[in-house]
Amino acid sequence: MSENGFGVESLEPDHLGVEMIKVDADFLLPVATALYAYGFNYLQCQGGYDEGPGKSLVSFYHLTKVSDNADRPEEVRVKVFLPRDNPRVPSTYWIWRAADWQERESYDMYGIVYEGHPNLKRLLMPEDWVGWPLRKDYISPDFYEIQDAY
């Protein structure tokens, strides 16, 4: 894809030997569209993780090429590294509808904003929750309230 001017960087293969590529947030949609056109029609998993306090947040995509005439489906992993102070990346919902709730979960837990998502709101935490619970620098509130326990 680098010959198309998409500015991607190869990363080391994952523990299963699956190719991983690093993509700038600005190029995620063109790269995702190209991968979809190339046959990666199944979003196996989308998620996020935190590299640690002061480091990047990562939005990742596990893509699979599903076809009838392949013994083993091809896979690729795409990672987008984002600044923790303003983690914004385009939504891939319009390419893979399976990204809907997965992007919402990454937003809810890490605060990654998926621009263009049709319904980006909290999924697991209450709407009025402050903060992003799975960030490594998250400070838990010093209270725990059991409500609706009975």
C-alpha positions in Angstrom: 0.0 0.0 0.0 2.9 2.3 0.4 3.2 2.5 -3.3 -0.3 4.2 -3.3 0.9 6.9 -1.0 -0.9 5.7 2.1 2.1 6.1 4.4 1.7 2.8 6.3 4.5 1.1 8.3 5.0 -2.6 8.7 5.3 -3.8 12.3 6.6 -7.1 13.5 4.1 -10.0 12.9 2.0 -10.9 15.9 2.5 -14.1 18.0 0.6 -16.1 15.4 2.7 -14.7 12.5 -0.1 -12.5 11.2 1.1 -9.3 9.4 0.6 -6.1 11.4 0.6 -2.6 9.9 0.7 0.8 11.5 -1.5 3.4 9.9 -1.8 7.1 10.6 -5.3 8.2 11.7 -5.6 10.4 8.6 -5.1 7.4 6.4 -7.2 4.8 8.2 -10.3 5.2 5.9 -8.3 4.9 2.6 -6.3 2.0 3.9 -9.4 0.3 5.3 -11.3 0.8 2.0 -8.4 -0.6 0.0 -8.2 -3.6 2.3 -11.9 -4.2 2.0 -11.6 -3.9 -1.8 -8.8 -6.4 -1.7 -11.1 -8.9 0.0 -10.7 -8.3 3.8 -14.5 -8.3 4.1 -14.7 -9.5 7.8 -13.9 -7.3 10.8 -13.0 -10.1 13.2 -12.3 -7.7 16.1 -11.9 -4.0 16.8 -10.7 -2.7 20.1 -8.4 -0.4 22.0 -5.6 -0.5 24.5 -3.4 1.9 26.5 0.4 1.7 26.2 0.8 3.3 29.6 0.6 6.7 31.3 1.9 9.4 29.0 2.0 7.0 26.0 -0.3 6.4 23.1 -3.7 4.9 23.0 -4.1 2.3 20.2 -7.2 1.5 18.1 -6.7 -1.9 16.4 -8.5 -3.9 13.8 -8.2 -7.6 13.1 -9.3 -8.2 9.5 -9.9 -11.5 7.7 -10.3 -12.3 4.0 -13.2 -14.8 3.9 -13.5 -16.8 0.7 -14.8 -20.2 -0.4 -11.6 -21.3 -2.2 -9.0 -20.8 0.5 -7.8 -23.5 2.9 -7.0 -20.9 5.5 -8.3 -17.3 5.5 -5.8 -14.5 5.2 -5.5 -12.1 8.1 -4.0 -8.7 8.7 -3.9 -6.5 11.8 -4.1 -2.7 11.5 -3.1 -0.4 14.4 -3.6 3.3 14.8 -1.5 5.0 17.5 -3.3 8.0 18.9 -2.2 10.8 21.3 -4.0 10.3 24.7 -4.9 14.0 25.0 -7.0 14.0 21.8 -7.5 10.4 20.6 -9.6 10.9 17.4 -9.8 8.4 14.5 -12.4 8.0 11.7 -15.1 5.3 12.3 -14.9 2.2 10.1 -18.6 1.6 10.7 -19.4 2.5 7.1 -17.0 -0.2 5.8 -17.6 -2.9 8.4 -20.9 -2.6 10.2 -19.5 -4.9 12.9 -17.5 -1.9 14.1 -20.6 -0.4 15.7 -20.6 -1.7 19.2 -16.9 -2.5 19.2 -16.0 1.2 18.5 -18.5 2.2 21.2 -16.8 0.0 23.7 -13.4 1.5 22.8 -14.9 4.9 23.2 -16.5 4.0 26.6 -13.4 2.4 28.1 -10.5 4.5 26.6 -12.1 7.7 25.4 -11.1 7.1 21.7 -13.4 9.2 19.6 -14.6 7.5 16.4 -15.5 10.4 14.1 -18.5 9.8 11.9 -19.8 6.9 14.1 -23.7 7.0 13.9 -24.3 6.5 17.6 -21.1 7.1 19.6 -22.2 7.0 23.2 -21.3 5.0 26.3 -22.1 1.3 26.1 -21.1 -0.2 29.5 -20.7 2.8 31.8 -23.5 5.2 32.8 -23.9 8.2 30.5 -22.8 10.6 33.3 -19.6 8.6 34.2 -16.5 10.7 34.3 -13.3 9.3 32.8 -12.2 6.3 30.9 -11.9 3.2 33.2 -9.4 1.1 31.2 -6.8 3.9 30.8 -3.8 3.0 32.9 -3.7 6.5 34.4 -7.4 6.3 35.4 -8.0 7.1 39.1 -11.0 5.2 40.5 -13.5 7.2 42.5 -13.1 6.7 46.2 -16.7 5.6 46.5 -18.6 2.5 45.5 -22.4 2.7 45.4 -24.6 -0.3 45.1 -27.8 0.7 43.5 -30.5 -1.5 42.1 -28.9 -4.4 43.9 -32.1 -5.8 45.0 
